[in-house]
Amino acid sequence: MKVEEKGTDRRLDVHLYVKGQMDALTEYDEYVDAGDGAICCYVAVAEDMTPKVTTRFHGTTMSIFHDVLIDGVLRKSHRYKGKSVSHQASKKYETQIFLYQTASGDRDTEIKVAPLEALVPIQGEGKETVGTIEVRVSVLRAFGEEYSIDGIPTYFKQAKEEEDAEPAALTFKRLAPEFEMIGEENCQTLDKAASNRHRRDMTSKRPGKQPWAIFRFHYRSQAAIDQQEMEANYHPKSKDRNAAHVLQLEPVPQLKSGLKPPKMGDDDASTQASSIPPTPLVMKAPPKFPTSPRAQEDEDESTPERSPSPELRRASKDEDADEEPTHAPATKADNVTASEAAVEPEKSEEQPTPAQESEQNSKLDTADKASTQSTTSDSPSEPSNINENTVPSPAKEATPKPSQPTPAAAKKRPAPLVLPTKRPAQQKMPLSPIVKRTKRPATAPPSSTPSNPSNVPATSQTQILAELRKKLRLAKAHREKIATKRAEVKEQLAVYDAQMAEEIERASKELEDEQRGQSEELLHLREEANLLKAFKAAESSE
């Protein structure tokens, strides 16, 4: 079956297929229902067939909703919703599994054709449900239109006691239904998340004010269709294609590709934007903030200083060596003073006067003499019996003492490159030797094993054997006691065993009688239904 909307590019094809066959089922006696405008037809099926529904949509829209009802119950829903309006070229929906509710949960399973037994069809003008597969398609034609399907029964709202309910009369218009659809039971139940998703799809609102198109396939036997001499409107292997039904719907502005649904307050925003003239956008540069002293110091530290080349550095060292006069070798005190001055250059801020320099030089001479004497006394080459009458060796007397610079020469010579030195300490306390703590020897932990053997004698084999014999004797006595109690219970249960055997035999006989009676009642029902059908056919022919 085909439909197309007048004045738009939207059209739809719907066909019914059977599992295991490539071609669609042949459609007979196509007509339009006067009640709701549904397009209906008849298709031929057989018992144990597994049908599936295939639809193809062409056209421009943003949202499509596809519902399939089996025997009047909504059992599957598909929905598509894009971000903007677009042209859908052959949007395909293939539905071959349907939802059924059971005691263990929801099942999404295939359906198959089964003979109709419980319901008695009556010819009338009511809506045909059993023996019908209905397809409802809802399409967005204008933004803001939507409706709900509160009056349609869904699979989870259907009555659970259908088998226990009394047979209800169903109506048909031309051909009485002979089959119904049942779900396959050999299927795993859905998890809670999937079940809730399917239920949410079924209860959500559909686009549009009403269904865009409705299709109904009345499935009957091939013999019943041939008996009514119905004409085939669609055959899958025929080159002649039937014309599409034109939907006469209320005209609305056409949707263009790329449009998006308007947001809240878009009308007000557009009105205000149209009344206010546009102003050029001026981009202002961010203001420059003054840099802090710390930031400036960071910049100075990050900038590397340029050091002179190796040649210039070597030349400056040579010039300094030429200008420096010969002076006394640095003593231990001088080394200490120079190292302290290099570590803390900021503490000596004032330059010494000439008087202070001369005093310092005299102190340095005294320190040199003391160091020379100490060195001479500590020398291992001298004998140990040195006294006042000992004459010094000529080598020591001939050793010249370096001359000390005068204050005038100190003034004339250029300032040294090193920073001013600190005044040396006049008296220093002798350093005490570092006393190291001795490590105590680790004492071995006391042994856990006793030094002397235990006086407790080991268990003898005779004692072990006696204990085992005692336990064995107790176990045998306990077993005999249990066997005695079991015999007593079995003797009392013998009476009830006979009663249960009689009950099983009686229940089996009653079940056989009920099954035989059910078969007879079903046979009588079919005969009476055929007889009623024959009488009505005779009345209609007269």
Order of alpha helices (4+ residues) and beta strands (2+ residues): beta-beta-beta-beta-beta-beta-beta-beta-beta-beta-beta-beta-beta-beta-alpha-beta-beta-alpha-beta-beta-alpha-alpha-alpha-alpha-alpha-alpha-alpha-alpha
